[in-house]
Amino acid sequence: MTQPNFAQLEQQAMLWQARLSSDLCSEADRIEFAQWLQQSPAHQQAWQDINQFWNSLDSINLDDLLEPQTLSAQVIALKPKQRPIKTALALAASLLLALGLFMSKIDYYLADYNVAAGQQKQITLSDGSSILLNTNSAFSVSFNQQQRLITLHQGEAFFQVASDKARPFIVQTAAGQVQALGTAFDVKQQDQQTQVTVFEHAVSITNKQGQRLDKLQTAEQLQFSADSLQTVSKVNLQRAAPWHQQRIVFQDKALVDVVAELNRYRSGKIICLNDSIKHLSITGVFGIADTELALQAIEQSLPVKITRITEQWIVLSQIKP
């Protein structure tokens, strides 16, 4: 049996991290982990690397998070099977469905910049500002002499804004506008809600109804919609930004929230079939390009069965006692 390469060992270490953090972790699990750990120095090094990353989220220097990363991209392509069409009616229905799907994503396809599920992209704009675009996201750029306008059509982006006092830097979303009053902030748009997290200095926020927050400051987060501003909350910036380092981190997260996040990073859909499993909690750290590993951790650490309808469509259901 050949020795797994180090990347495979790190994946195993991620699974162990999730299993050991689970409320269902047994003494037998801990014994099995100890045996795995003693198999080789490479096993120990892989565990140390993953465990250090997890622990460092509370102590990592913020400058490390703000430093642009060299990103690798994994393209996930969904290739539908060709099926014979027997009638003109079926053909028309198929064309209408395809047109409807295209129209719902037209802003994404026509955007100046976009990335598919599982990808990230680092972009430098003409003014020197830097944008890290996260999975399944798209934005367009409109710069003139009066302002610098970014329209975030969907998804999430991390902005590091170059100074230009004559031209404000504004991010437009479906819910309203975010204006930079400093350097670094994250904007996430999902389900007609916009979430803003400030990493450095401050931003102002105005929703479409005209409600305004003059200053959201460092280590503060706000969710808002077109007609409401929620309460400002304090956040741990290290735990708010693992995706900047191509990681997804869950700490005592409800399974329904974990599934929603994983769905952002993959083609197809993961569905929780039973209400009884939606609020089971999971803890773990995973690579954004490897949602399969997170699914393995869910199956190993929770009383959940995974059923694959297709390669992309997956159902999670309760294991019956």
BAKEDREN-349068 format. One record per residue (C-alpha): residue number from 1; x, y, z. Coordinates in pm, 1 decimal. Layout:
N
+-----+----------+----------+----------+
|   k |        X |        Y |        Z |
+-----+----------+----------+----------+
| NUM |        X |        Y |        Z |
...
+-----+----------+----------+----------+
***
This chain:
321
+-----+----------+----------+----------+
|   k |        X |        Y |        Z |
+-----+----------+----------+----------+
|   1 |      0.0 |      0.0 |      0.0 |
|   2 |    156.0 |    327.1 |   -109.1 |
|   3 |    191.0 |    615.3 |    133.3 |
|   4 |    -72.4 |    887.2 |     66.8 |
|   5 |     74.0 |   1214.9 |    -54.4 |
|   6 |     76.2 |   1509.1 |    183.0 |
|   7 |   -233.1 |   1673.7 |     31.8 |
|   8 |   -428.1 |   1352.3 |     98.7 |
|   9 |   -299.4 |   1344.6 |    454.8 |
|  10 |   -413.9 |   1705.1 |    507.2 |
|  11 |   -760.2 |   1605.1 |    385.5 |
|  12 |   -763.1 |   1317.5 |    634.0 |
|  13 |   -653.7 |   1561.3 |    905.9 |
|  14 |   -945.6 |   1792.9 |    817.1 |
|  15 |  -1184.9 |   1500.6 |    857.6 |
|  16 |  -1031.2 |   1413.6 |   1192.5 |
|  17 |  -1062.6 |   1774.3 |   1304.6 |
|  18 |  -1436.2 |   1763.5 |   1229.8 |
|  19 |  -1487.0 |   1421.9 |   1392.7 |
|  20 |  -1300.0 |   1512.0 |   1710.7 |
|  21 |  -1499.5 |   1836.8 |   1743.2 |
|  22 |  -1832.0 |   1655.8 |   1713.2 |
|  23 |  -2053.1 |   1596.6 |   2016.9 |
|  24 |  -2082.4 |   1237.1 |   1892.9 |
|  25 |  -1707.2 |   1172.3 |   1911.1 |
|  26 |  -1649.6 |    850.6 |   2104.7 |
|  27 |  -1354.4 |    700.9 |   2289.5 |
|  28 |  -1316.2 |    455.3 |   1999.7 |
|  29 |  -1285.0 |    753.7 |   1762.5 |
|  30 |  -1008.7 |    900.5 |   1977.7 |
|  31 |   -821.8 |    569.3 |   1985.4 |
|  32 |   -852.7 |    539.5 |   1606.6 |
|  33 |   -723.9 |    896.6 |   1571.5 |
|  34 |   -424.1 |    821.6 |   1794.8 |
|  35 |   -342.6 |    519.1 |   1578.7 |
|  36 |   -372.2 |    730.6 |   1262.0 |
|  37 |   -149.7 |    997.0 |   1412.1 |
|  38 |    125.2 |    746.6 |   1497.9 |
|  39 |    144.3 |    599.0 |   1148.4 |
|  40 |    418.2 |    836.4 |   1035.0 |
|  41 |    577.5 |   1179.0 |   1094.0 |
|  42 |    391.3 |   1295.1 |    780.6 |
|  43 |     58.9 |   1216.8 |    950.9 |
|  44 |    169.3 |   1418.9 |   1252.8 |
|  45 |    282.5 |   1710.5 |   1034.6 |
|  46 |    -48.1 |   1715.0 |    843.6 |
|  47 |   -244.0 |   1720.6 |   1169.8 |
|  48 |    -20.3 |   1993.8 |   1309.9 |
|  49 |    -72.8 |   2210.0 |   1000.1 |
|  50 |   -453.3 |   2182.4 |   1007.5 |
|  51 |   -474.7 |   2217.8 |   1384.1 |
|  52 |   -247.6 |   2523.9 |   1378.8 |
|  53 |   -461.8 |   2685.0 |   1108.2 |
|  54 |   -771.9 |   2628.0 |   1320.0 |
|  55 |   -615.0 |   2766.4 |   1636.7 |
|  56 |   -448.2 |   3056.9 |   1457.0 |
|  57 |   -786.1 |   3201.4 |   1354.6 |
|  58 |   -796.7 |   3365.3 |   1697.2 |
|  59 |   -442.6 |   3502.3 |   1684.7 |
|  60 |   -339.7 |   3554.2 |   1321.4 |
|  61 |   -216.0 |   3903.8 |   1236.3 |
|  62 |   -480.8 |   4101.9 |   1047.6 |
|  63 |   -211.2 |   4217.9 |    803.5 |
|  64 |   -174.5 |   3855.0 |    692.3 |
|  65 |   -542.5 |   3846.0 |    600.4 |
|  66 |   -520.1 |   4174.6 |    411.6 |
|  67 |   -220.4 |   4060.3 |    206.3 |
|  68 |   -327.8 |   3955.7 |   -147.4 |
|  69 |   -307.2 |   3579.7 |   -189.5 |
|  70 |   -191.4 |   3374.0 |   -486.1 |
|  71 |   -505.6 |   3184.6 |   -570.6 |
|  72 |   -551.7 |   2858.0 |   -755.7 |
|  73 |   -881.8 |   2799.5 |   -935.4 |
|  74 |  -1069.2 |   2478.1 |   -991.0 |
|  75 |  -1324.0 |   2493.2 |  -1272.0 |
|  76 |  -1629.5 |   2281.2 |  -1204.5 |
|  77 |  -1821.0 |   2223.3 |  -1526.4 |
|  78 |  -2169.0 |   2077.5 |  -1538.3 |
|  79 |  -2222.7 |   1894.4 |  -1866.8 |
|  80 |  -2585.2 |   1783.8 |  -1906.9 |
|  81 |  -2648.0 |   1454.9 |  -2081.3 |
|  82 |  -2791.2 |   1474.7 |  -2431.0 |
|  83 |  -3143.2 |   1333.1 |  -2451.4 |
|  84 |  -3353.0 |   1282.4 |  -2766.1 |
|  85 |  -3644.5 |   1524.7 |  -2804.4 |
|  86 |  -3946.9 |   1348.3 |  -2947.0 |
|  87 |  -4188.0 |   1633.7 |  -3005.4 |
|  88 |  -4185.2 |   1998.4 |  -3104.2 |
|  89 |  -4367.6 |   2076.6 |  -2777.5 |
|  90 |  -4087.8 |   1920.3 |  -2572.1 |
|  91 |  -3833.4 |   2115.8 |  -2773.7 |
|  92 |  -4020.1 |   2441.6 |  -2715.9 |
|  93 |  -4048.5 |   2370.3 |  -2342.2 |
|  94 |  -3677.3 |   2293.1 |  -2322.0 |
|  95 |  -3587.9 |   2613.6 |  -2504.3 |
|  96 |  -3811.2 |   2819.5 |  -2277.3 |
|  97 |  -3656.5 |   2660.4 |  -1969.0 |
|  98 |  -3305.3 |   2727.1 |  -2099.0 |
|  99 |  -3399.2 |   3086.5 |  -2183.4 |
| 100 |  -3548.5 |   3135.7 |  -1838.7 |
| 101 |  -3234.4 |   3003.6 |  -1670.5 |
| 102 |  -3016.9 |   3225.8 |  -1889.4 |
| 103 |  -3226.7 |   3536.5 |  -1822.4 |
| 104 |  -3210.5 |   3476.4 |  -1447.1 |
| 105 |  -2829.5 |   3477.0 |  -1475.1 |
| 106 |  -2791.0 |   3740.9 |  -1745.4 |
| 107 |  -2625.0 |   3994.9 |  -1513.1 |
| 108 |  -2372.9 |   3726.9 |  -1416.7 |
| 109 |  -2288.8 |   3641.7 |  -1777.9 |
| 110 |  -2269.2 |   4004.4 |  -1891.5 |
| 111 |  -2070.1 |   4129.3 |  -1590.6 |
| 112 |  -1720.8 |   4268.9 |  -1637.6 |
| 113 |  -1582.0 |   4004.7 |  -1402.0 |
| 114 |  -1727.6 |   3672.5 |  -1285.5 |
| 115 |  -1615.8 |   3343.2 |  -1136.2 |
| 116 |  -1789.2 |   3005.1 |  -1130.2 |
| 117 |  -1868.1 |   2790.2 |   -827.9 |
| 118 |  -1550.7 |   2675.0 |   -655.3 |
| 119 |  -1334.8 |   2951.1 |   -804.9 |
| 120 |  -1180.3 |   3273.2 |   -679.0 |
| 121 |  -1019.6 |   3557.6 |   -871.6 |
| 122 |   -789.9 |   3844.1 |   -768.5 |
| 123 |   -849.0 |   4162.4 |   -971.6 |
| 124 |   -662.7 |   4494.1 |   -973.7 |
| 125 |   -867.7 |   4789.2 |  -1103.2 |
| 126 |   -740.8 |   5087.0 |  -1300.1 |
| 127 |   -730.2 |   5306.7 |   -986.4 |
| 128 |   -510.2 |   5054.7 |   -803.5 |
| 129 |   -789.7 |   4911.5 |   -587.9 |
| 130 |   -780.3 |   4534.5 |   -536.3 |
| 131 |  -1080.6 |   4300.4 |   -533.0 |
| 132 |  -1078.6 |   3935.0 |   -431.5 |
| 133 |  -1389.1 |   3782.5 |   -591.9 |
| 134 |  -1528.0 |   3475.8 |   -419.1 |
| 135 |  -1714.2 |   3174.2 |   -556.2 |
| 136 |  -2009.7 |   3212.1 |   -796.0 |
| 137 |  -1982.3 |   3591.6 |   -793.7 |
| 138 |  -1993.2 |   3872.6 |  -1049.2 |
| 139 |  -1945.4 |   4248.7 |  -1059.8 |
| 140 |  -1923.6 |   4534.5 |  -1310.6 |
| 141 |  -1713.5 |   4851.4 |  -1301.6 |
| 142 |  -1815.9 |   5207.4 |  -1389.8 |
| 143 |  -1550.0 |   5470.1 |  -1322.3 |
| 144 |  -1586.2 |   5838.1 |  -1416.2 |
| 145 |  -1456.6 |   6172.6 |  -1291.7 |
| 146 |  -1718.6 |   6191.4 |  -1014.6 |
| 147 |  -1714.7 |   5843.8 |   -861.7 |
| 148 |  -1589.0 |   5484.9 |   -873.5 |
| 149 |  -1892.6 |   5255.5 |   -887.8 |
| 150 |  -1883.8 |   4876.8 |   -848.2 |
| 151 |  -2210.0 |   4687.5 |   -907.0 |
| 152 |  -2200.8 |   4354.3 |   -724.5 |
| 153 |  -2453.0 |   4145.7 |   -919.4 |
| 154 |  -2422.6 |   3840.2 |   -696.2 |
| 155 |  -2189.9 |   3668.5 |   -452.5 |
| 156 |  -1911.4 |   3805.0 |   -237.4 |
| 157 |  -1605.9 |   4024.9 |   -278.1 |
| 158 |  -1329.4 |   4160.7 |    -56.3 |
| 159 |  -1232.5 |   4519.1 |   -140.3 |
| 160 |   -901.8 |   4692.5 |    -69.0 |
| 161 |   -963.3 |   5047.4 |   -185.7 |
| 162 |   -699.5 |   5283.1 |   -324.8 |
| 163 |   -722.1 |   5640.7 |   -193.2 |
| 164 |   -884.4 |   5896.5 |   -422.6 |
| 165 |  -1046.5 |   6183.3 |   -232.0 |
| 166 |  -1200.1 |   6330.3 |   -546.5 |
| 167 |  -1388.7 |   6011.4 |   -635.3 |
| 168 |  -1579.0 |   5812.8 |   -371.9 |
| 169 |  -1565.5 |   5432.4 |   -402.4 |
| 170 |  -1918.3 |   5286.4 |   -394.1 |
| 171 |  -2040.3 |   4926.0 |   -406.3 |
| 172 |  -2396.7 |   4890.0 |   -534.0 |
| 173 |  -2600.3 |   4579.2 |   -443.2 |
| 174 |  -2964.8 |   4480.1 |   -480.8 |
| 175 |  -3026.5 |   4614.6 |   -128.2 |
| 176 |  -2848.4 |   4949.7 |   -150.7 |
| 177 |  -2503.4 |   5111.4 |   -145.7 |
| 178 |  -2185.0 |   5071.4 |     55.0 |
| 179 |  -1940.6 |   5363.4 |     38.8 |
| 180 |  -1578.8 |   5320.9 |    142.8 |
| 181 |  -1452.6 |   5556.2 |    414.0 |
| 182 |  -1124.9 |   5368.0 |    438.9 |
| 183 |   -947.1 |   5066.3 |    303.9 |
| 184 |  -1069.9 |   4709.6 |    345.4 |
| 185 |  -1415.4 |   4557.0 |    366.9 |
| 186 |  -1614.8 |   4253.8 |    255.0 |
| 187 |  -1955.8 |   4266.6 |     82.6 |
| 188 |  -2171.9 |   3955.6 |     44.9 |
| 189 |  -2503.6 |   3954.1 |   -141.4 |
| 190 |  -2737.9 |   3661.1 |   -100.8 |
| 191 |  -3118.4 |   3622.5 |   -110.7 |
| 192 |  -3181.4 |   3998.7 |   -143.9 |
| 193 |  -2974.8 |   4055.3 |    171.8 |
| 194 |  -2638.8 |   4230.0 |    180.1 |
| 195 |  -2383.8 |   4162.4 |    454.7 |
| 196 |  -2093.5 |   4402.4 |    508.4 |
| 197 |  -1788.2 |   4332.1 |    725.1 |
| 198 |  -1525.3 |   4602.3 |    781.7 |
| 199 |  -1162.5 |   4491.7 |    813.9 |
| 200 |   -994.9 |   4830.9 |    813.7 |
| 201 |  -1127.0 |   5183.4 |    877.2 |
| 202 |  -1499.0 |   5225.5 |    796.2 |
| 203 |  -1784.7 |   5234.6 |    542.6 |
| 204 |  -2122.3 |   5408.1 |    524.7 |
| 205 |  -2436.1 |   5219.7 |    419.8 |
| 206 |  -2758.2 |   5342.9 |    257.3 |
| 207 |  -3035.8 |   5101.8 |    161.7 |
| 208 |  -3283.8 |   5157.7 |   -121.5 |
| 209 |  -3542.8 |   5302.5 |    117.4 |
| 210 |  -3293.4 |   5572.2 |    214.8 |
| 211 |  -3218.0 |   5436.1 |    562.3 |
| 212 |  -2855.6 |   5514.7 |    643.2 |
| 213 |  -2575.7 |   5410.9 |    875.7 |
| 214 |  -2307.9 |   5680.3 |    871.2 |
| 215 |  -2022.3 |   5465.2 |    992.0 |
| 216 |  -1967.0 |   5089.1 |   1019.2 |
| 217 |  -1621.5 |   5049.8 |   1170.1 |
| 218 |  -1339.6 |   4794.8 |   1194.3 |
| 219 |  -1449.8 |   4454.3 |   1328.0 |
| 220 |  -1817.5 |   4542.9 |   1282.4 |
| 221 |  -2071.4 |   4367.8 |   1060.3 |
| 222 |  -2415.3 |   4464.6 |    934.3 |
| 223 |  -2684.0 |   4290.6 |    730.8 |
| 224 |  -2934.5 |   4501.7 |    541.9 |
| 225 |  -3210.3 |   4470.1 |    283.9 |
| 226 |  -3377.4 |   4721.7 |     55.6 |
| 227 |  -3612.9 |   4827.8 |    337.6 |
| 228 |  -3432.8 |   4752.8 |    665.5 |
| 229 |  -3100.6 |   4784.5 |    848.2 |
| 230 |  -3027.4 |   4521.3 |   1110.6 |
| 231 |  -2836.0 |   4582.4 |   1431.8 |
| 232 |  -2459.3 |   4628.2 |   1404.8 |
| 233 |  -2267.2 |   4333.6 |   1550.3 |
| 234 |  -1905.1 |   4285.2 |   1655.3 |
| 235 |  -1714.7 |   4009.3 |   1475.5 |
| 236 |  -1388.0 |   3821.4 |   1509.1 |
| 237 |  -1217.2 |   3923.4 |   1184.8 |
| 238 |   -996.0 |   3616.4 |   1174.6 |
| 239 |  -1300.6 |   3391.2 |   1181.3 |
| 240 |  -1491.5 |   3614.8 |    940.0 |
| 241 |  -1236.0 |   3582.3 |    660.2 |
| 242 |  -1104.1 |   3226.9 |    615.6 |
| 243 |  -1224.9 |   3230.9 |    255.1 |
| 244 |   -953.3 |   3488.8 |    184.3 |
| 245 |   -716.1 |   3195.5 |    247.2 |
| 246 |   -927.5 |   2946.1 |     49.4 |
| 247 |  -1078.8 |   2788.9 |    358.9 |
| 248 |  -1433.0 |   2735.6 |    485.3 |
| 249 |  -1462.2 |   2728.2 |    863.9 |
| 250 |  -1762.4 |   2605.5 |   1063.3 |
| 251 |  -1771.5 |   2634.8 |   1441.1 |
| 252 |  -2079.4 |   2477.1 |   1599.3 |
| 253 |  -2273.7 |   2567.3 |   1283.0 |
| 254 |  -2621.7 |   2427.0 |   1223.9 |
| 255 |  -2622.8 |   2174.7 |    940.8 |
| 256 |  -2876.1 |   2379.6 |    743.5 |
| 257 |  -2634.2 |   2676.9 |    748.0 |
| 258 |  -2340.1 |   2453.3 |    659.4 |
| 259 |  -2531.3 |   2316.2 |    360.8 |
| 260 |  -2622.7 |   2667.5 |    244.3 |
| 261 |  -2255.1 |   2767.1 |    252.8 |
| 262 |  -2136.6 |   2451.4 |     76.5 |
| 263 |  -2392.6 |   2511.1 |   -198.3 |
| 264 |  -2215.9 |   2837.4 |   -279.3 |
| 265 |  -1897.5 |   2648.4 |   -362.3 |
| 266 |  -2029.9 |   2372.1 |   -588.3 |
| 267 |  -2246.1 |   2304.9 |   -889.9 |
| 268 |  -2580.2 |   2136.0 |   -830.7 |
| 269 |  -2749.8 |   2129.9 |   -492.7 |
| 270 |  -2726.5 |   1972.0 |   -147.1 |
| 271 |  -3065.3 |   1932.5 |     25.3 |
| 272 |  -3153.8 |   1850.6 |    388.0 |
| 273 |  -3446.7 |   1611.1 |    359.9 |
| 274 |  -3549.6 |   1597.2 |    727.6 |
| 275 |  -3615.2 |   1891.1 |    960.5 |
| 276 |  -3476.3 |   1677.8 |   1243.8 |
| 277 |  -3119.0 |   1704.0 |   1110.3 |
| 278 |  -3116.8 |   2071.1 |   1009.4 |
| 279 |  -3004.2 |   2197.3 |   1349.4 |
| 280 |  -2737.8 |   1936.8 |   1419.3 |
| 281 |  -2410.7 |   2121.5 |   1464.9 |
| 282 |  -2076.2 |   2064.1 |   1299.0 |
| 283 |  -1728.3 |   2207.0 |   1345.0 |
| 284 |  -1452.5 |   2186.9 |   1088.0 |
| 285 |  -1216.2 |   2359.0 |    848.1 |
| 286 |  -1211.5 |   2265.6 |    478.8 |
| 287 |  -1066.0 |   2382.8 |    149.4 |
| 288 |  -1309.7 |   2578.3 |    -67.4 |
| 289 |  -1232.9 |   2357.6 |   -369.1 |
| 290 |  -1310.1 |   2034.8 |   -183.4 |
| 291 |  -1670.0 |   2033.2 |    -63.7 |
| 292 |  -1666.5 |   1653.2 |    -93.6 |
| 293 |  -1440.9 |   1645.5 |    210.8 |
| 294 |  -1693.4 |   1848.0 |    408.1 |
| 295 |  -1966.8 |   1603.5 |    304.9 |
| 296 |  -1752.3 |   1313.6 |    428.1 |
| 297 |  -1706.7 |   1492.6 |    760.8 |
| 298 |  -2082.9 |   1543.0 |    793.0 |
| 299 |  -2147.1 |   1173.9 |    726.5 |
| 300 |  -1876.2 |   1060.5 |    968.1 |
| 301 |  -1957.2 |   1295.2 |   1256.6 |
| 302 |  -2338.3 |   1322.0 |   1243.7 |
| 303 |  -2623.3 |   1067.1 |   1223.1 |
| 304 |  -2676.6 |   1163.3 |    859.7 |
| 305 |  -2693.7 |    953.9 |    542.7 |
| 306 |  -2578.0 |   1095.1 |    208.6 |
| 307 |  -2766.8 |    988.8 |   -104.9 |
| 308 |  -2639.1 |   1096.9 |   -445.3 |
| 309 |  -2919.5 |   1148.4 |   -695.0 |
| 310 |  -2661.9 |   1257.8 |   -954.8 |
| 311 |  -2301.1 |   1366.7 |   -926.4 |
| 312 |  -2414.6 |   1720.7 |   -841.0 |
| 313 |  -2749.0 |   1663.0 |   -664.8 |
| 314 |  -2716.0 |   1528.0 |   -311.3 |
| 315 |  -2973.3 |   1456.6 |    -39.5 |
| 316 |  -2892.8 |   1445.0 |    334.3 |
| 317 |  -3133.6 |   1238.2 |    543.2 |
| 318 |  -3161.2 |   1115.7 |    900.1 |
| 319 |  -3022.1 |    772.9 |    982.8 |
| 320 |  -3303.0 |    578.1 |   1142.1 |
| 321 |  -3213.3 |    413.7 |   1474.9 |
+-----+----------+----------+----------+
***
